[in-house]
Amino acid sequence: MKLVTFVNGGQAALGRVEGAEIIPLPPQFGSMMDLIIRWPQLREALSSVTAPPIPLASVRLLPPLPRPGKILAIGLNYADHVRETGAEMPSRQIWFCKQPTAANGPHDPIVLPKVAREVDYEAEMVVVIGHGGRAIAREDARAAVFGYCAGNDVSARDWQMATSQWMLGKSFDTHAPFGPWITTADEVPDPHSLGVRCFVNGDKRQDSNTSNLVFNVWDQIAHVSQVMTLEPGDLIFTGTPGGVGMGMQPPVYLKDGDLVRVEVDRLGAIEAFCRNEVQRPERIKGVLTV
């Protein structure tokens, strides 16, 4: 099932995507977080909802989870990306966080901050935690996943590299676009066989497959959950392949007007223009409560 958050009549609403249409879900199903938490009880009822469809192209898609609980991300997790950065192949997983305020819609503008000059793209598969838990065994990790999305770990490299901690450079507002919807885990039998691509202005910059992850999804969940409880609605950005702007010679960073598209097989595509920061991006009323 593909579950989406969108704007309907000026308010955030939920829907089930079927082809090029959205089947709107009645309000009694609650928020996307409610769906994730109550998925075993709601799954059958959700699949049988009937309502007049809405053309997908006619609505604005919001982040599937407008305010995720945690946005966790793993660095240097494709060998070709490790090589292009000049780093050593990691023997341990390298984790950082993006703040929940970085969450952005799949087609909303990526804001280029006034204070950053080296903003880069990173195409990634994103995991949405469902059941979650603490100290999850590797063999139980699959059961902790609710679904998957395409994502872009937008990175302000000048801020990221200014200190040994990457959080600020990874957490600018709008720098965690993901979506376009959540594809539930039952529709993705193997998350380690999905093509991942990024295009900037139609030019293919990244082209890899999740089979090339250094630490796969199950390893990631087992490792990070030794430290913290993974909760319903948490996101994991699983790493980016080679081809980022920082790795080009000379480096090529995003500029006003650039169109960035991220595709992940079976999960869909997100695409957005980059815009220079003028003022604080506006938020649709009610979006943060969904």
Secondary structure as a PSIPRED ss2 file (coil, helix, strand):
# PSIPRED VFORMAT (PSIPRED V4.0)

   1 M C   1.000  0.000  0.000
   2 K E   0.000  0.000  1.000
   3 L E   0.000  0.000  1.000
   4 V E   0.000  0.000  1.000
   5 T E   0.000  0.000  1.000
   6 F E   0.000  0.000  1.000
   7 V E   0.000  0.000  1.000
   8 N E   0.000  0.000  1.000
   9 G C   1.000  0.000  0.000
  10 G C   1.000  0.000  0.000
  11 Q E   0.000  0.000  1.000
  12 A E   0.000  0.000  1.000
  13 A E   0.000  0.000  1.000
  14 L E   0.000  0.000  1.000
  15 G E   0.000  0.000  1.000
  16 R E   0.000  0.000  1.000
  17 V E   0.000  0.000  1.000
  18 E E   0.000  0.000  1.000
  19 G C   1.000  0.000  0.000
  20 A C   1.000  0.000  0.000
  21 E E   0.000  0.000  1.000
  22 I E   0.000  0.000  1.000
  23 I E   0.000  0.000  1.000
  24 P E   0.000  0.000  1.000
  25 L C   1.000  0.000  0.000
  26 P C   1.000  0.000  0.000
  27 P H   0.000  1.000  0.000
  28 Q H   0.000  1.000  0.000
  29 F H   0.000  1.000  0.000
  30 G C   1.000  0.000  0.000
  31 S C   1.000  0.000  0.000
  32 M H   0.000  1.000  0.000
  33 M H   0.000  1.000  0.000
  34 D H   0.000  1.000  0.000
  35 L H   0.000  1.000  0.000
  36 I H   0.000  1.000  0.000
  37 I H   0.000  1.000  0.000
  38 R C   1.000  0.000  0.000
  39 W H   0.000  1.000  0.000
  40 P H   0.000  1.000  0.000
  41 Q H   0.000  1.000  0.000
  42 L H   0.000  1.000  0.000
  43 R H   0.000  1.000  0.000
  44 E H   0.000  1.000  0.000
  45 A H   0.000  1.000  0.000
  46 L H   0.000  1.000  0.000
  47 S H   0.000  1.000  0.000
  48 S C   1.000  0.000  0.000
  49 V C   1.000  0.000  0.000
  50 T C   1.000  0.000  0.000
  51 A C   1.000  0.000  0.000
  52 P C   1.000  0.000  0.000
  53 P C   1.000  0.000  0.000
  54 I E   0.000  0.000  1.000
  55 P E   0.000  0.000  1.000
  56 L H   0.000  1.000  0.000
  57 A H   0.000  1.000  0.000
  58 S H   0.000  1.000  0.000
  59 V C   1.000  0.000  0.000
  60 R C   1.000  0.000  0.000
  61 L E   0.000  0.000  1.000
  62 L C   1.000  0.000  0.000
  63 P C   1.000  0.000  0.000
  64 P C   1.000  0.000  0.000
  65 L C   1.000  0.000  0.000
  66 P C   1.000  0.000  0.000
  67 R C   1.000  0.000  0.000
  68 P C   1.000  0.000  0.000
  69 G C   1.000  0.000  0.000
  70 K C   1.000  0.000  0.000
  71 I E   0.000  0.000  1.000
  72 L E   0.000  0.000  1.000
  73 A E   0.000  0.000  1.000
  74 I E   0.000  0.000  1.000
  75 G E   0.000  0.000  1.000
  76 L C   1.000  0.000  0.000
  77 N C   1.000  0.000  0.000
  78 Y E   0.000  0.000  1.000
  79 A H   0.000  1.000  0.000
  80 D H   0.000  1.000  0.000
  81 H H   0.000  1.000  0.000
  82 V H   0.000  1.000  0.000
  83 R H   0.000  1.000  0.000
  84 E H   0.000  1.000  0.000
  85 T H   0.000  1.000  0.000
  86 G C   1.000  0.000  0.000
  87 A C   1.000  0.000  0.000
  88 E C   1.000  0.000  0.000
  89 M C   1.000  0.000  0.000
  90 P C   1.000  0.000  0.000
  91 S C   1.000  0.000  0.000
  92 R C   1.000  0.000  0.000
  93 Q C   1.000  0.000  0.000
  94 I E   0.000  0.000  1.000
  95 W E   0.000  0.000  1.000
  96 F E   0.000  0.000  1.000
  97 C E   0.000  0.000  1.000
  98 K E   0.000  0.000  1.000
  99 Q C   1.000  0.000  0.000
 100 P H   0.000  1.000  0.000
 101 T H   0.000  1.000  0.000
 102 A H   0.000  1.000  0.000
 103 A E   0.000  0.000  1.000
 104 N E   0.000  0.000  1.000
 105 G C   1.000  0.000  0.000
 106 P C   1.000  0.000  0.000
 107 H C   1.000  0.000  0.000
 108 D C   1.000  0.000  0.000
 109 P C   1.000  0.000  0.000
 110 I E   0.000  0.000  1.000
 111 V E   0.000  0.000  1.000
 112 L E   0.000  0.000  1.000
 113 P C   1.000  0.000  0.000
 114 K C   1.000  0.000  0.000
 115 V C   1.000  0.000  0.000
 116 A C   1.000  0.000  0.000
 117 R C   1.000  0.000  0.000
 118 E C   1.000  0.000  0.000
 119 V E   0.000  0.000  1.000
 120 D E   0.000  0.000  1.000
 121 Y C   1.000  0.000  0.000
 122 E C   1.000  0.000  0.000
 123 A E   0.000  0.000  1.000
 124 E E   0.000  0.000  1.000
 125 M E   0.000  0.000  1.000
 126 V E   0.000  0.000  1.000
 127 V E   0.000  0.000  1.000
 128 V E   0.000  0.000  1.000
 129 I E   0.000  0.000  1.000
 130 G C   1.000  0.000  0.000
 131 H C   1.000  0.000  0.000
 132 G C   1.000  0.000  0.000
 133 G E   0.000  0.000  1.000
 134 R C   1.000  0.000  0.000
 135 A C   1.000  0.000  0.000
 136 I C   1.000  0.000  0.000
 137 A C   1.000  0.000  0.000
 138 R H   0.000  1.000  0.000
 139 E H   0.000  1.000  0.000
 140 D H   0.000  1.000  0.000
 141 A H   0.000  1.000  0.000
 142 R H   0.000  1.000  0.000
 143 A H   0.000  1.000  0.000
 144 A H   0.000  1.000  0.000
 145 V E   0.000  0.000  1.000
 146 F E   0.000  0.000  1.000
 147 G E   0.000  0.000  1.000
 148 Y E   0.000  0.000  1.000
 149 C E   0.000  0.000  1.000
 150 A E   0.000  0.000  1.000
 151 G E   0.000  0.000  1.000
 152 N E   0.000  0.000  1.000
 153 D C   1.000  0.000  0.000
 154 V C   1.000  0.000  0.000
 155 S E   0.000  0.000  1.000
 156 A E   0.000  0.000  1.000
 157 R H   0.000  1.000  0.000
 158 D H   0.000  1.000  0.000
 159 W H   0.000  1.000  0.000
 160 Q H   0.000  1.000  0.000
 161 M C   1.000  0.000  0.000
 162 A C   1.000  0.000  0.000
 163 T C   1.000  0.000  0.000
 164 S C   1.000  0.000  0.000
 165 Q C   1.000  0.000  0.000
 166 W C   1.000  0.000  0.000
 167 M H   0.000  1.000  0.000
 168 L H   0.000  1.000  0.000
 169 G H   0.000  1.000  0.000
 170 K H   0.000  1.000  0.000
 171 S C   1.000  0.000  0.000
 172 F C   1.000  0.000  0.000
 173 D C   1.000  0.000  0.000
 174 T C   1.000  0.000  0.000
 175 H C   1.000  0.000  0.000
 176 A E   0.000  0.000  1.000
 177 P E   0.000  0.000  1.000
 178 F E   0.000  0.000  1.000
 179 G E   0.000  0.000  1.000
 180 P E   0.000  0.000  1.000
 181 W E   0.000  0.000  1.000
 182 I E   0.000  0.000  1.000
 183 T E   0.000  0.000  1.000
 184 T E   0.000  0.000  1.000
 185 A H   0.000  1.000  0.000
 186 D H   0.000  1.000  0.000
 187 E H   0.000  1.000  0.000
 188 V C   1.000  0.000  0.000
 189 P C   1.000  0.000  0.000
 190 D C   1.000  0.000  0.000
 191 P C   1.000  0.000  0.000
 192 H C   1.000  0.000  0.000
 193 S C   1.000  0.000  0.000
 194 L C   1.000  0.000  0.000
 195 G E   0.000  0.000  1.000
 196 V E   0.000  0.000  1.000
 197 R E   0.000  0.000  1.000
 198 C E   0.000  0.000  1.000
 199 F E   0.000  0.000  1.000
 200 V E   0.000  0.000  1.000
 201 N C   1.000  0.000  0.000
 202 G C   1.000  0.000  0.000
 203 D E   0.000  0.000  1.000
 204 K E   0.000  0.000  1.000
 205 R E   0.000  0.000  1.000
 206 Q E   0.000  0.000  1.000
 207 D E   0.000  0.000  1.000
 208 S E   0.000  0.000  1.000
 209 N E   0.000  0.000  1.000
 210 T H   0.000  1.000  0.000
 211 S H   0.000  1.000  0.000
 212 N H   0.000  1.000  0.000
 213 L E   0.000  0.000  1.000
 214 V C   1.000  0.000  0.000
 215 F C   1.000  0.000  0.000
 216 N C   1.000  0.000  0.000
 217 V H   0.000  1.000  0.000
 218 W H   0.000  1.000  0.000
 219 D H   0.000  1.000  0.000
 220 Q H   0.000  1.000  0.000
 221 I H   0.000  1.000  0.000
 222 A H   0.000  1.000  0.000
 223 H H   0.000  1.000  0.000
 224 V H   0.000  1.000  0.000
 225 S C   1.000  0.000  0.000
 226 Q C   1.000  0.000  0.000
 227 V C   1.000  0.000  0.000
 228 M C   1.000  0.000  0.000
 229 T C   1.000  0.000  0.000
 230 L E   0.000  0.000  1.000
 231 E C   1.000  0.000  0.000
 232 P C   1.000  0.000  0.000
 233 G C   1.000  0.000  0.000
 234 D C   1.000  0.000  0.000
 235 L E   0.000  0.000  1.000
 236 I E   0.000  0.000  1.000
 237 F E   0.000  0.000  1.000
 238 T C   1.000  0.000  0.000
 239 G C   1.000  0.000  0.000
 240 T C   1.000  0.000  0.000
 241 P C   1.000  0.000  0.000
 242 G C   1.000  0.000  0.000
 243 G C   1.000  0.000  0.000
 244 V C   1.000  0.000  0.000
 245 G H   0.000  1.000  0.000
 246 M H   0.000  1.000  0.000
 247 G H   0.000  1.000  0.000
 248 M C   1.000  0.000  0.000
 249 Q C   1.000  0.000  0.000
 250 P C   1.000  0.000  0.000
 251 P C   1.000  0.000  0.000
 252 V C   1.000  0.000  0.000
 253 Y C   1.000  0.000  0.000
 254 L C   1.000  0.000  0.000
 255 K C   1.000  0.000  0.000
 256 D C   1.000  0.000  0.000
 257 G C   1.000  0.000  0.000
 258 D C   1.000  0.000  0.000
 259 L E   0.000  0.000  1.000
 260 V E   0.000  0.000  1.000
 261 R E   0.000  0.000  1.000
 262 V E   0.000  0.000  1.000
 263 E E   0.000  0.000  1.000
 264 V E   0.000  0.000  1.000
 265 D C   1.000  0.000  0.000
 266 R C   1.000  0.000  0.000
 267 L C   1.000  0.000  0.000
 268 G E   0.000  0.000  1.000
 269 A E   0.000  0.000  1.000
 270 I E   0.000  0.000  1.000
 271 E E   0.000  0.000  1.000
 272 A E   0.000  0.000  1.000
 273 F E   0.000  0.000  1.000
 274 C E   0.000  0.000  1.000
 275 R E   0.000  0.000  1.000
 276 N E   0.000  0.000  1.000
 277 E C   1.000  0.000  0.000
 278 V C   1.000  0.000  0.000
 279 Q C   1.000  0.000  0.000
 280 R C   1.000  0.000  0.000
 281 P C   1.000  0.000  0.000
 282 E C   1.000  0.000  0.000
 283 R C   1.000  0.000  0.000
 284 I C   1.000  0.000  0.000
 285 K C   1.000  0.000  0.000
 286 G C   1.000  0.000  0.000
 287 V H   0.000  1.000  0.000
 288 L H   0.000  1.000  0.000
 289 T H   0.000  1.000  0.000
 290 V C   1.000  0.000  0.000
